[in-house]
Amino acid sequence: MKKWLLFVVSLFVVIGMTACSGNSGTADSSQSEGGAVGESASSGTKGKITFAYWGAQTEADAIKQVIADFEKSHPEIKVESQWIQKDYLTKLQTMIAGGTAPDVMLISGGDLPGFASAFQEQQVDPSAFSSPSLVDSMSVDGKAYAVPFIIKPKVMAINLDLFKKNNIPLPSPSNPMTMDQFDEMAKKLTTGEGSSKVFGSEPLYLPNLIYSFGGSFYSDDNTQSLLGSPEAIKAGEYIVAAKQEGIVPSDNEKQGQNMMNWFLSGRIAMYTDFGPWYIPQLADVKGFDWDMVPFPGGGGSKEINGLAISKDSKNAEAAKIFVHHLTQDDGAQKIIGGNKSAYGVPVLASATGAFEQIYPGKNLKAFVLASEKQHPQEAQKRTNEINNEMKAIDDQTPIGIGSKDVKEVFPQVAEKINNILKQ
């Protein structure tokens, strides 16, 4: 699910959502005061908890499998699943405001700042996960309000048939191509005209590409917008140039069209905004030769999803046991990460192998590498106000429907965002 709101630096597209996480070989660790996450088979904790999550049917099926695994090992705790298929965040806000919040809620790192006040603070050991930095994405002001559950990085999908047809060597399966190499390939792969034209890439997405040019949206301490930096401007200029040179569909050409369907039909050669949720769709297509490689320029961003516990939970101890199992039990992480739904990369290093083997012959290792190296989604507390300012990029520059120079608009937007951050 795509959503600029979720990304906090929203421009014009909606980012897709999904979820998972985990590690631990010890199912029995004590629970301590202050929201510590742990499991204790002898604690006597029992009862029912509710768990809210989003996702497509295949993702919901994966969640249900890991819930069943939990209930098998913890028969004293029953989990009522609340699969919210549409308007997840809005419905979550409504339940929280109405005093009916689920005990456990799936949340992305991009959305966490806006919900942290409704969650219990968690005591989480960063060393339990494949990367200690995962806990940073589940934290606000240095306090963890969710536990890492799963990682959803971005890679680039490529049409192998089009590469062969144009006699273009295949990209490295493990090392990102440079942006110059991407540009050269995209131009060679762009052929034909009209309704049969093949494009080198789908329209490029600033939240991914900004990192390909060495930029980011915020300073390391999250106190300043870097949208006016030379790196961010260069990324914006390349998006405009790609449209003007015709290596990606124009606004008119893409209007009302599904770019993934164009990729599947052979009209797009390289699909840069490729998340793991697309894999089951491609795996079912016959006669289509494709694979995955790292995101160009080492760009893209990873969505880290975690499990949070409501401050108002009536059965918080059972909720903690459930969260610990899903995020830090090796078996549970292999169930969710090794599911054919390609839910995402497990947060436990010991479980990533299960994800890599979901579809033999496909380079799922690219996702694992991206989960280790990609920049996490950047988030701020005052999302709505920042999003309103970010709309100017789509409205005023050729990235969207405008005509003003990126060099003029980006610094102006950055200044307005900085004023918000100072408040």
N, C-alpha and C positions, 0 to 999 in steps of 0.2 A: 504494500500500500504506500503510496507516495503522497507526501503532504508537506508543502512548505511550512505549514504551521508546526508540524512535528519537527521540522529541521530548524525552526526558530529563525532561519534566515530566509524564509519563504519568498519565492519570487512569483512564480506563476503556475507551478505544477504541483500535483499532490503526490506525496511520497507514499509508497506502499508499506504496509505494516506487517509484521510477523514476529516470532519469539522463540526463546529457549535458553539453557545454561547449565553449569554444574561442575562438581568434583568431590571426591572423597572415597575412601575405601572403607571408612569406619562409619557404619550406620548408627552407632551408639556413642554420641558425645553429649556431655551434660548441657542443659539449658541454664543460662544464668540470667540474672536480672538485667534490665535495661535493654531488652530486645535482642539478646544474643540469639543467633540462629544455631539450632542443634537438634539432635535426635536423642531420645531416651526411651528405649523399649520398656524400661521398668518404671517409668514415671507415673503410670496410671492415667495418663492423659487420654481422654476419649471424647466422643461426641461427633457433631457434624460441623463442617466448615463449607463455605461457598467460595468458588474460584471463578473469577471473570477473566475472559480472554477474547481476542479477536482472531480472524484468520479465515482462509478459504476452507472448503469442505475437507480437503486432504490434510490441511494443518490441524483442523479440529479433530480429525480422526487420530492424528498422532498424539495430540494432547490427551484424548480419551484413553489411549493405550498406556500412557505413562501414569495417568490417574489410576487405572486398573492395577498397574504394577505396584503403586503405592498402597492401595487398599489391600492388596494381597499380603504385603509385608507388615501392614498396620491395620488389621481388621477392626481394631477398636475405634478407628477414625473413618468416618464416611465423608466423601467429598461430593458436593453438589456442584456440577459444572454449569456455568452461565456463559454460553457461547453467544457473544454479541456480534452479529454479522454486519451491522451497519451503524454508523455514527457512534463508534465505540467511546470516544472521549466525551462526547456530549452526554451520552447515557450514563457514563461513569460519574460525571459531574452532578447529574440529576440525582443519582442514588446517594452520593456522598452528602449532598445538600439536604436530602430527605431523610437522612439517618438510616438508610438501608444499604449502605456500602457493603460489598462482598468482603469476606475475611481476607482473601488474597486476590490481588489484582495484577495482571500483566501490564507492564508499563515500559515504554521506550525511554532511553536516556535523553532523547530530544524533548520528550513531554514531561519528564520528571519534575523540573523546577516548578511547573504550574500546579503540581499535585502533591508536592512533598509535605505540605502542611497537614494533609489528611492521612499521612502514613506514619507508622511507628519508625523510630530510628532503629537501625540494625547494627549490631556489632559483627563485622564481617572480616575474616582473615584474607587479605589480598593474595597471600601466597598459596591459597587453596586452588587458584584458578590458573589457566594457561598463561595469562598475563596479569600481573598485579594492577595494571592500569585499568582493567575492566571495572574495578570497584570505583574508580574515579568517575566513570560515566553514570554510576548509580548514586552519586553523592551530590549534595548541595551544601555549599559553605563548609566543606570538609567533613560533613556527616553523611553516612550511607543511609538511604531511605528505601533501598531495594537491593536484592541480591542478584548478581548476574546469572542469567538463565540460558541465553543463546545469542549468537552473533550472526548478523546478516550483512556480510560485506558486498561489495560490487566488483564484478569482473567484466570482461568483454567477451561476448559470444561472437563467433565468426562462422560464416558460411564457407565451408571447406570447398564446396563445388565451385564457387565463384573465384576463390583463390587459385584453384587448379586451372580453371578456364582462362584466367588472365596471366597464367605463368608467374604468379607471385609467390615467393617462398613463404611458408607458414611462419608466423611469429613464434618466439620462444614460449614454451609452456610455463616457464618459471620466472623469466626476467622481463619486466615491463619494457615495451618499445618506447622510444623517445617520442615526443610530440611531433618532431620533424618527420620521423618515420611513419607515424600515424597519418600525418597530412599527405605524405607521398603515396602511401597505400590507398588512402581514401580517394585520391584523385585518379589513380590507375583503375580502381574498382568501379568508378562512376562511368557508366556507359549508357548509350541510347538516349531516347527523348520521349516526351509525352507520357502516355499511360504505361509504356513498357520500359521507362527509364529505370536503371538500377543505380542506387545511391551508395556512396562509400560508407555512410553512417546514417543513423537516425539523428534527429535534431539533438544537439549537444546541451547538456544540463549543467548550469553554473555550479551548483553545490558539489558536483563531482569534479568538474574541470578546474576549479580554482586551485585544487591541490596538485594537479598535473603541472601547473606553472609555478609551483613553489609558494603559493599563497595560502591564506586561511581567512576566515571571516572575523576572527577575534584574536586579540593578543593572548599570550599564554596565561595571563592572570584574568582573562575574560573581562577586562575593564575598558577596552577600546576596540572599536570597529577598525578592521584593516581593509575594508572594501575599497578605500582610496589608494591602496598600495600599488606600486608598479606591477607586482605579480598578479593581483586581482584584475587590474585593468587589462593586462595582457591576455588573461583568460577570457574576459568579456569581448575583447577585440577579435579573438580567434573564433568565438561563437558567431559573431557577426560576419566575419570573412567566410566562414564555412557556408553560411546561408547565401551570401552574395555570389560565391563561386559555384554554387549549385551542387556541392558534394553531399549536402543534406537536403531533405525536402523543404521547400519554402512554406510560409504560413498558409498560403492558399492550397498548396499540394497536400499538406498534412491535415487540413481542416476536416474534421469528422472521420478521420482515418485512424486505425489502430496500428501503431508502428511495429508492434510485435508480429501482427499478422503479415505485415509487409516483409519482415525478416523471414518469416516462415515460407512466404511465397517467392522468395528470391529477389525481392526488390530492394533490400537493404543488405549490404555485405558484412558490416560490422555493427554490432549492437552494444553500445558502451554502457548503458544504464541497466546492466543485467544482474538481477538478484537471484538468490537460490530458489525463490518461489516460482520462477519460470521453468525450472528444470523438468518437472513432471509433464508440463505442457509440450515441451520439445521432445521429450522421450517417447511420447505417443505418436509422433508424426513419422510416417513411413516415407522412405525415399528422400530423406533430407539429411545431408551429411553436415554435421556441425560439431563444434567443440568450444572450449573456453580457454582464454589466455588472460594474463594479468591486465589490469586497467592501464591504458596508455599513460606514460609519464609518471607512473606510480601514484596516480590520482584516485578518485573515487573516495567514498566515505563508508564507514561501517556503522550500521545501526545495532546498538547493543540493547537487548531487551532483558528486563529483570522482573522479579517477583517482589511485590510490596505487600505489607500487611496493614490493614486498616487500623487507625488509632482507636476506633470504636469496636474492634472485633470482640465478640462475646466469648470466643474460644481461641485466644491468641496463642496459647501454648501448643495447641494442636496445629494451628496455622504455621508456627515456627518449625514444627517437625515436618510438615508437608513441604514447606519451602526448602528446608535443608535437604530433603530426599531428592527433590526435583533438580536442585542445583549442584549438589555435592555428592550424590551417589553415582558411582561409575556406571552401574547397570541402567539407571534411569536416564542418564545422559546418552548412553548408547542407544537406548530405545528411541528417544526423541531425535537424536542426531543421525541415527542410522535408518530412519524411516524413509520410505519411498517418496514421501511428500517433500523431501529435501528441505525440511523446516529451517535449518540453519546449521552453522558450525557449533559444536558443543563448546562449552566454556572450560571443560576439563581436557587437558592435553591427552590424557589416557583414552579419551573417547573420540578423538578426531578421526582416528582410523576408520571408525564405523561410518562416518560421513563420507570419507573418500571412496568407500567401496559400494556406495548405493547404486551407482550406475557404472559398472565396469566398462573400461574403454573410453570414458569421458574424464577430462582433466579437472576433477573436483578439487585436486590439490591447489588449484589456483585460488579457490575460495579460502582454503586453510591459510595459505600464504598471506592473502589479503586480510584475514582476521588478525594476523600477527602484526602487519605493517601499516594498514590503512589508518587514516585519521578518523577518530570517532566523530559522530554527529556533534556539532557545536550547539549549545543550548544557553538560553538566557531566561530569567524569570519573567520579564515583561514582553512576552512573545507577541501578543496582539499588537502592541504599539510599534514594535520593530517591524512586524509584517506589513503594517500599513505604510511604513516608510519604504520598505523594499519593493512595494508595488510600482514605485517610480521607475525601476529598472525595466520592467516589462512595458510600462505605459509610455516611457519617454525615449528608450533606446531601441535600435534595430534588433536587439536580443528578442524583443517582443514586437510591439506594433508601432513603436516610436521612431523618431529620426534623429534625435540628439546624439552627440558624440559620447561614447562610453567614458572618455577622459573627463568630460564635463559633469556627467551625472553621478558616477560612482563616488567621487569625493563629496559631493553635496549630500548624498544619501548617508555616507559614513559620518558626516558632521551631525546630521540629525539623529542618527543612532547613538552617537557619543553623548549628545545632550540627554537622551533618555537614560543612558547608563549612569550618568552623573546624578540623576534624581534619587 
